[in-house]
Amino acid sequence: MPQLIPEPWFLIFFTSWIIFISFAPSKILSHHALSDPNLKTTKTFYNFWTWPWQ
């Protein structure tokens, strides 16, 4: 069974995970919290849904 021989696929699997682990956090964190809203100037608007049977 060639699936049990780790030489052909283990290096590709390991390098792809190393690349994913090293580049993914920087790409994700660059899109996180670009502009924080100022809570004093932000108005909260509640749009309540009214059900006809209540």
Secondary structure, DSSP 8 states (H G I E B T S, - for coil): -GGG--HHHHHHHHHHHHHHHHHHHHHHHTTS-SS---TTT----------TT-
